[in-house]
Structures are given as structure tokens and as C-alpha cells.
Amino acid sequence: MSKLSILAALAALIAAPAAAQTSPEQRLAAMRERVERLEDANAIELLQATYGYYFDKGMWREVAQLFAHNGRFEYGQSGVYIGPQRIERALLLFGPERLGRGYLNNHMQLQAVVTVAPDGRSATGRFQGMVMLAEPGANGQWGVGIYENTYVKEGGVWKIASLHFYPTGITDYDLGWTRSAIPMDGPSALFPPDEPPTVVYRAYPSNYIPPFSYPHPVTGEVIELVQPRDDIAGRP
């Protein structure tokens, strides 16, 4: 959310017809509330983008500091880690601190949809993720997935309450999607999670769709999803 968007919203409110029959005080309060929510959305997008830059370069301490005191981190089928200290240690499963020679850990975040609660104390965010991975002695990988996250304002600062990345497809860099479908990793035996995965599913060639945290923007209806049949995941 840019400053231009905030200014445009202000202009629209100022230009609202007098037929609305509201007092100047009411209109000022409405403008103040609208600007605050737009600023919240802008702060959340900045928070999530910052997470991406830190995560890509293995800045695990800085990543963990973006989470609330009871923040939750969940990546695919690896389970849930709770609290900044546990999250920081779990991130070492993605590579050493600051990565190192031969590592690539790019997780791009696109198509942001941020929804701030009316009270401005919590929010949700959905993002499309594109992944490029490499590590010494192994072939590179491409991946895609969806982020469904929640945020909380803690001490007046927006932090990540829960980050859940759903990889929906992983493939070998050279073989490509038509000849390679790599399954997700399960929970680590070296550093087990605090909780098991919140949802069991399989990535490509299956076609699981993470539930939407926001309604249809035009109809206002909740999006009802029919997930693919999966005997292992218990979906008939």
C-alpha cells in the first residue's frame, strides 16, 4: 500500500457527497480510521517483504525477530515451531546462518492480499510464493506455493503471528515439471517440531488449494473449496 493510495483514499472521503448527512467530526473520524487501516496494511506488506529478504539470505536471527512472542512457523509438512527462539533454531534446517557457498534459498512473495481487522489489532495475508533452491552436492529445485499468514500488533508494532507456507509443487531444476515431482519433507528427526502439521496434503501432481482467509471481493461470499481426493490425507 503506497502513500499515493492513502492520499487517494483521503481525497475520496473529502469529496464524499453531503447527502451522507454526517457531521464534520464524524467525517474526520472516518478519515482517520481509514488512514490508520491503510497504514496498517502498508506496514504489514513491509513486514512480509522484509521477512523475504532476510529468509532468502539465511539471516535466521533477524527472521525470528519478526515473529510475535508466541509466533508460529510452519513450512509444508515439517510441522509447527512456536516462539522466536524455537523458530530461529528451526530455520537452520534450511541452511547455515547467512547460508554459504553453493546455497540458494530464494522465496519470492507475490500477489499480496492483506486484510486488516476493523479494530486494527490483527490481520491476515495471502501471497503467491516462487522458490529457487540449491545446496552443495545436490541438484537445484524450483518450487511454487501459497502463504497464508496472520499478523498481530504487539506493543504497537506489527509482527508475524503465524506464517504458513504451503508448497504446492516442487521439481528438479533440470528435469522440470513434466518429469519430476519432488515430495515435501516431513518433520525433522534432528530438531522435531512443537506440533505436527496443521493440515496433511500432497503437492504436485496433486492439486491442493490452501483455504482463503478472505471472502470473494465482489460477492462477499466465502470461497468453498473442494480439495482433491487423497486416501493418505484422509480425503475421500
C-alpha positions in Angstrom: 0.0 0.0 0.0 1.6 3.2 -1.1 1.3 6.8 0.2 -0.5 7.6 -3.1 -3.1 5.1 -2.2 -3.6 6.6 1.2 -3.8 10.1 -0.3 -6.4 8.8 -2.8 -8.5 7.4 0.0 -8.4 10.7 1.8 -9.4 12.6 -1.3 -12.3 10.2 -1.9 -13.6 10.7 1.7 -13.2 14.5 1.5 -15.1 14.5 -1.8 -18.0 12.4 -0.5 -21.4 13.9 -1.1 -23.0 16.0 1.6 -26.1 13.7 1.2 -24.3 11.3 3.5 -25.6 13.6 6.3 -22.6 13.2 8.6 -21.1 15.9 10.8 -17.6 17.2 10.1 -16.5 15.4 13.3 -17.9 12.1 12.0 -16.2 12.5 8.6 -12.9 13.4 10.3 -13.1 10.3 12.5 -14.0 8.1 9.5 -11.0 9.6 7.5 -8.7 9.0 10.5 -9.9 5.4 10.8 -9.5 4.7 7.1 -5.9 6.1 7.0 -4.9 4.1 10.0 -6.1 0.9 8.4 -4.3 1.7 5.2 -1.1 2.5 7.1 -1.5 -0.9 8.9 -1.8 -2.7 5.6 1.3 -0.9 4.3 3.3 -1.8 7.5 2.3 -5.5 7.1 3.4 -5.6 3.5 6.7 -4.1 4.5 7.0 -6.7 7.3 6.3 -9.6 5.0 8.7 -8.2 2.3 11.4 -7.8 4.9 10.9 -11.4 6.0 11.5 -12.5 2.4 14.8 -10.6 2.1 16.1 -12.0 5.4 14.9 -15.5 4.8 16.5 -15.6 1.3 19.9 -14.9 2.7 19.8 -17.1 5.8 19.5 -14.2 8.3 17.8 -16.5 10.8 18.2 -14.3 13.9 16.6 -11.4 12.0 13.8 -13.6 10.7 12.9 -14.9 14.1 12.8 -11.3 15.5 9.9 -10.6 13.1 7.6 -13.0 15.0 5.4 -12.3 18.0 6.3 -13.8 21.3 4.1 -16.9 20.6 4.5 -16.7 16.8 4.2 -19.9 14.8 6.2 -21.0 11.8 5.1 -23.8 9.5 6.6 -24.8 6.2 4.9 -27.6 4.2 4.7 -30.9 6.1 7.6 -30.1 8.5 5.3 -29.2 11.5 4.9 -26.1 13.6 7.6 -24.3 15.6 6.4 -21.9 18.2 8.2 -18.8 19.6 11.2 -16.8 18.2 13.9 -19.0 19.8 12.5 -22.2 18.5 11.8 -20.7 15.1 15.4 -19.3 14.9 16.8 -22.8 15.6 14.4 -24.5 13.2 15.5 -22.2 10.4 18.9 -23.8 10.5 17.2 -26.8 8.8 17.2 -24.6 5.6 21.0 -24.0 5.7 23.6 -22.4 7.9 23.4 -18.9 9.3 24.0 -16.5 6.4 23.9 -19.6 4.2 27.3 -20.1 2.4 28.9 -21.1 -0.8 26.7 -23.2 -3.0 23.4 -22.3 -1.2 20.4 -20.7 -2.8 17.2 -20.1 -0.8 15.1 -17.6 -2.7 11.4 -17.4 -1.7 9.7 -14.6 -3.7 6.3 -13.3 -2.4 3.9 -12.0 -5.0 0.1 -11.2 -5.4 -0.3 -9.8 -1.8 -3.8 -9.7 -0.4 -3.7 -8.1 3.1 -6.8 -7.8 5.2 -6.7 -5.8 8.4 -9.3 -6.3 11.1 -11.6 -3.4 11.8 -10.0 -2.8 15.2 -6.5 -2.6 13.7 -5.1 -5.2 16.1 -4.8 -8.2 13.8 -4.7 -9.1 10.1 -4.3 -11.8 7.5 -2.2 -12.0 4.4 -2.1 -14.3 1.4 0.8 -14.4 -1.0 1.9 -16.4 -4.0 5.4 -17.9 -3.4 8.0 -18.8 -6.1 11.0 -20.8 -4.8 14.6 -21.4 -6.1 16.7 -23.7 -4.0 20.2 -25.1 -4.2 22.7 -26.6 -1.8 26.2 -28.1 -2.1 26.3 -31.6 -3.6 22.6 -31.6 -4.7 20.7 -30.6 -7.8 18.8 -27.3 -7.8 15.0 -27.2 -7.3 12.1 -25.0 -8.5 9.0 -24.6 -6.3 5.7 -22.8 -6.0 3.4 -22.4 -3.1 1.0 -20.2 -1.1 1.5 -18.2 2.1 -1.5 -17.9 4.4 -0.3 -15.8 7.3 -1.7 -13.9 10.3 -0.3 -10.8 12.0 -0.8 -9.1 15.3 0.1 -5.7 16.6 2.3 -6.3 19.7 3.5 -3.3 21.7 2.3 -1.0 18.8 4.4 -2.9 16.3 3.1 -5.3 13.6 4.6 -8.8 13.9 4.0 -12.2 12.4 1.6 -14.2 14.5 1.7 -17.2 12.2 3.5 -17.9 8.9 2.3 -21.0 7.0 3.9 -21.7 3.6 2.1 -24.4 1.6 4.4 -25.7 -1.1 2.1 -26.8 -3.9 4.8 -28.0 -6.3 8.5 -28.8 -6.2 10.5 -30.1 -9.1 14.1 -30.8 -10.1 15.8 -27.8 -11.8 16.9 -29.8 -14.9 14.0 -32.3 -15.3 11.2 -29.8 -14.9 7.5 -30.3 -14.0 6.6 -32.9 -16.6 9.3 -35.4 -15.5 9.8 -34.5 -11.8 7.6 -34.1 -8.8 9.5 -34.0 -5.5 7.6 -34.7 -2.3 7.7 -32.4 0.6 10.0 -33.2 3.6 8.3 -34.4 6.8 9.1 -33.4 10.4 12.8 -33.3 11.3 14.2 -36.0 13.5 17.1 -33.8 14.3 15.0 -31.0 15.6 11.4 -32.1 16.0 8.6 -29.5 15.7 6.5 -28.4 18.7 3.3 -29.5 16.9 2.6 -31.8 13.9 1.5 -30.2 10.6 -1.9 -28.4 10.9 -3.0 -30.0 7.6 -1.9 -33.1 5.8 -1.8 -32.8 2.0 0.4 -33.6 -1.0 1.9 -31.2 -3.5 2.0 -31.5 -7.3 0.9 -33.7 -9.1 -1.9 -33.3 -6.6 -3.7 -30.0 -6.6 -4.4 -28.9 -3.0 -5.6 -25.3 -2.6 -4.9 -23.6 0.7 -8.1 -22.2 2.1 -8.7 -18.5 1.5 -8.6 -16.2 4.6 -10.8 -13.6 2.9 -14.1 -13.6 1.1 -14.7 -13.0 -2.6 -14.0 -9.3 -3.1 -17.0 -8.7 -5.3 -19.8 -11.1 -4.0 -18.6 -11.1 -0.4 -19.1 -14.9 -0.3 -16.8 -17.3 1.5 -14.9 -19.3 -1.0 -15.9 -23.0 -0.7 -13.1 -25.3 -1.9 -13.3 -29.0 -3.0 -9.9 -30.5 -2.3 -8.5 -33.4 -4.5 -9.2 -36.9 -3.4 -6.4 -38.2 -1.3 -6.6 -41.5 0.6 -3.3 -40.8 2.5 -4.5 -37.4 3.7 -7.9 -38.9 4.6 -10.0 -37.1 1.9 -12.4 -39.4 0.1 
